[in-house]
């Protein structure tokens, strides 16, 4: 699995006029949140370790919002360019931060694709290839050049003026080998992935394609498409959630469990999560982790264990949308954690945060847990509760309405 994602956020977006006069294009708000937050959440469902945001125009806003944060176990780093050097130049400027293989996305495009499928395709087929481009067919190609191919290899690009109507286009998502950037390191001028890098790989027959069907693709770089995407986002209905306790619901509890070697999956939980996710439910873990406040382990230990869970479940095509936990313990030696809070179950503050942050349809949501505390939390929310028997894989419905 490719473990690092790079999001290109440096463009000025000048065609959007006053909309981006004081804000970078990826920070434009949809449903009350910067688009970057929506994009990061989409990627962070995958078992990756790090997302790097390469910022330029008004990059300090992106830095202040995201640098050093952890979202769904994924560390977020922001690198702000001192001068604009184009999409390839931004990668070259950040060369020392890059993994040997990394995912690249544009911070101003929306695309619903199977990132795990893309990563598996790359691992199986990259051979002598240096990069892979995600392609898809559009009915009316007004803005983009077409992609031509033979089998898995891209063979040519045509300019927008040469192609109208139905066509295969570049959807702006790539996997790139770090070593393929080395020949460009000494060039200090502005460089583009589309104009400079990819045509060179085509000439060398080192650029693969991964085609997606039935995609939803939006590039909101012009007012018309910005308005289309705004309408698309605003018409999305609230989605019910599957809430899961962690210890003795997803993994066996060894007693304040945090060591990676102690991870053991509960019987049958994969099939239950998949049952709900196939019905369109968002999936969240909500867990009491007083071991942090007690000093038994750190927040980073909890995130590491969470990444272990995400990686395991991803092999079953199960993806967790986010993880919320309560670290507090009254009597903690660390004042940061020493107080009586509303986020510890059976309190419902964490659930309310999820409801607000993710536009969740709370009344039609479901909670699976293993304790009376979990059952009481579900009762306080007024939602259905399933009691989990981790050892035997049994899940029994308890009415909490």
ZIGI-V321072 format. One line per field, one symbol per residue. ss: DSSP state (2 for helix, 1 for strand, 0 for the rest). phi: phi as a letter, one per 40 degrees, with the letter a starting at -180 (. if undefined). psi: psi as a letter, one per 30 degrees, with the letter a starting at -180 (. if undefined). Layout:
ss = ???
phi = ???
psi = ???
//
This chain:
ss = 00011111100002222222000022201100112222222222000001111110002222222200011001111111000002222222202220001111110011100022222222222000001111111100000001111100111110022200001111111111122222220000000022222222222000111111000011100022222222222200001011110010001000000002220010002222222220000111111102222000002222222222222222000000011111000000000000000000000022222222220102220111100222222222200111111000011111000
phi = .cbbbbbcbcccgdccfcdbcbacdccdcbfgbdddcccccccccccbbabbccbbdfcccccccbcgcbbfgbcbbbbbccacbgccccccdbdcccccbacbbccbbbacbcccccccccccbcfccbabbcbacbcbccbbccbbabgcbcbabbcdcbabgcacbccgbabbcdcccdcbcccbccbbcccbccdcccccfbbcbbcbbfcbbbbccbdccccccdcdccccccbcbbcbcbcgbcbcccgfcacccccacccgcdccccdccccgccbbcbbcbcdcccgcabcccccccccccdcccccbfbbccabbabccachcccdcbcacbccccccbccccccdccbfccccbcbbbabbcdccccccccgbcbbcbbdccgcbbcbcbc
psi = kkgkkkkjgflfhfffbfegegkkefgkkkhgkkeeeeeeeeefflilekkkjjlckhffeeeeefkflkjhfkkkkkjkkfkkgleeeeeefgeffklekkkklkggkkkjljeeeeeeeeeffecflflkkkllklejifflllkkljbfkkflklleffklaklklkggklkkkefffeffefkflkkkeefeeeeeeeeghgjlkjkklhljkkjhfleefeeeeeeeeffklkklkjkkldkgeelkjgjhkfkefgkkkkkfeeeeeeeeefggklkkkjkkiffeefgelleeeeeeeeeeeeeeeffghkkkelkkljgljkgkfjfffiljlgfkkglgeeeeeeeefghkiefglkkkagleeeeeeeeffhlkkkkkjeefgkjkkkkg.
//
